[in-house]
Structures are given as C-alpha cells and as structure tokens.
Amino acid sequence: MQQRLLDIGNWLKVNGEAIYGTRKWEKAPAVTNETTQFFTRKGNDLYLIITKWQDKPITISGVSNPSGVEMPGYTGKIKFSFSAGRLTIIPPVITPANMPCSYAWVFRIRNCLR
C-alpha cells in the first residue's frame, strides 16, 4: 500500500496540473470498459490522459486550432497537426531514459477550447 501511495504521489508531481482545478470536458467520448483516453479541461486548455501508451497518432475532434501540445515531464517537442476541426498528436518515442512517468501519460493541448 505504501508503494502505491508513493507511485500516485510521484505521478501527481509530474501530471497534477491535469487533475487539480480541472473539470470534465463536455465533448469527451463516452467512457466504456475499453476506454484508454480520458479528458479534463482547465480554462482554454485540454488535457488528454492516456492509460495505454501507443505509438500511433492520436486524433481528437471538437477542438479549435491549438497553440501547442506538451507532455508534462517530457522535455522534447510534441509534433501535432490540425485540420478540419481534428487535432492529430504524434506521440514521441519514449525510452526508460526519457519516460516522464509510469502508468498514465498526459498531453496538455494549449488554447484549443475557445
């Protein structure tokens, strides 16, 4: 139990901005047992929390053209494109040396909710 609490605390140190002071995103897809993408929002920013890492592009509909996409705890640049109301995020190559956290990963999408 103590290790779980330490893991949660370490995850929140990196990704707490996607949890604290946020609200649910009203346009988020319905959650099912197979859902691996969850959304929160704070101001004009949208947070995408993925619970299963994927190397394929991630597409999100229902947003405006973002000013940037970041991954808390990751120092590299996140590639993305926006076209016809759809945002496509290209996940970076993650290795044990540059992995920002374990268990779930967050993308902060700046200024896409206007």
C-alpha positions as CSV (number, residue, x, y, z in Angstrom):
1,M,0.0,0.0,0.0
2,Q,2.8,2.4,0.8
3,Q,4.4,1.8,-2.6
4,R,1.1,2.6,-4.4
5,L,0.7,5.8,-2.5
6,L,4.3,6.8,-3.4
7,D,3.7,5.9,-7.0
8,I,0.5,8.1,-7.0
9,G,2.4,10.9,-5.4
10,N,5.2,10.7,-8.0
11,W,2.7,10.7,-10.8
12,L,0.9,13.7,-9.4
13,K,4.2,15.6,-9.1
14,V,4.5,15.4,-12.9
15,N,0.9,15.4,-14.0
16,G,-1.1,17.1,-11.2
17,E,-2.0,20.0,-13.5
18,A,-4.2,17.6,-15.4
19,I,-6.1,16.8,-12.2
20,Y,-6.1,19.7,-9.8
21,G,-8.5,22.5,-10.6
22,T,-9.9,20.9,-13.7
23,R,-13.3,19.9,-14.9
24,K,-14.5,17.2,-17.2
25,W,-14.6,18.0,-20.9
26,E,-18.2,18.0,-22.1
27,K,-17.3,16.9,-25.6
28,A,-15.3,13.9,-24.4
29,P,-16.3,10.5,-25.9
30,A,-18.3,8.3,-23.6
31,V,-16.3,6.1,-21.2
32,T,-16.5,2.4,-21.6
33,N,-14.6,-0.6,-20.1
34,E,-12.2,-0.4,-23.1
35,T,-11.5,3.4,-22.8
36,T,-7.8,4.3,-22.6
37,Q,-8.2,8.1,-23.3
38,F,-9.6,10.4,-20.7
39,F,-10.1,14.2,-20.8
40,T,-10.1,17.1,-18.4
41,R,-10.1,20.8,-19.0
42,K,-8.8,24.0,-17.3
43,G,-9.6,27.3,-18.9
44,N,-8.9,27.1,-22.6
45,D,-6.5,24.1,-22.2
46,L,-7.5,20.4,-22.7
47,Y,-5.7,17.6,-21.0
48,L,-5.6,14.1,-22.6
49,I,-4.7,11.3,-20.2
50,I,-3.9,8.0,-21.9
51,T,-3.6,4.9,-19.8
52,K,-2.1,2.7,-22.6
53,W,0.9,4.0,-24.4
54,Q,0.5,4.0,-28.2
55,D,3.0,4.7,-31.0
56,K,0.2,5.6,-33.4
57,P,-1.1,9.1,-33.9
58,I,-3.9,10.2,-31.6
59,T,-6.8,12.1,-33.1
60,I,-9.2,14.4,-31.2
61,S,-12.3,16.0,-32.7
62,G,-14.2,19.0,-31.4
63,V,-11.4,21.4,-30.6
64,S,-10.1,24.6,-32.0
65,N,-6.6,25.1,-33.5
66,P,-4.3,24.8,-30.5
67,S,-1.3,27.0,-29.9
68,G,0.8,24.0,-28.8
69,V,0.9,20.5,-27.4
70,E,3.1,19.5,-24.4
71,M,3.7,16.4,-22.4
72,P,4.4,17.3,-18.7
73,G,7.7,15.8,-17.6
74,Y,9.0,15.3,-21.2
75,T,11.5,17.9,-22.4
76,G,11.2,17.2,-26.2
77,K,8.8,18.8,-28.6
78,I,5.5,17.1,-29.3
79,K,4.5,17.0,-33.0
80,F,0.9,17.7,-33.9
81,S,-1.3,18.9,-36.8
82,F,-4.7,20.4,-37.0
83,S,-7.1,20.2,-40.0
84,A,-10.9,20.4,-40.4
85,G,-11.6,20.5,-36.7
86,R,-9.4,17.5,-35.9
87,L,-6.2,17.5,-33.9
88,T,-3.7,14.8,-34.5
89,I,-0.9,14.3,-31.9
90,I,2.2,12.2,-32.8
91,P,3.3,10.6,-29.5
92,P,7.1,10.9,-29.0
93,V,9.4,7.9,-28.8
94,I,9.6,7.1,-25.1
95,T,12.5,5.2,-23.6
96,P,13.3,4.4,-20.0
97,A,15.8,7.3,-20.1
98,N,13.2,10.0,-21.1
99,M,9.9,8.5,-19.7
100,P,8.3,11.2,-17.7
101,C,6.2,8.9,-15.5
102,S,4.6,5.4,-15.3
103,Y,1.1,4.1,-15.7
104,A,-0.6,7.0,-17.5
105,W,0.7,9.9,-19.7
106,V,-0.7,13.4,-20.2
107,F,-0.8,15.7,-23.2
108,R,-1.6,19.3,-22.5
109,I,-3.3,20.9,-25.5
110,R,-3.0,24.7,-25.2
111,N,-5.7,27.1,-26.2
112,C,-7.9,24.7,-28.1
113,L,-11.2,25.4,-26.2
114,R,-12.4,28.8,-27.2
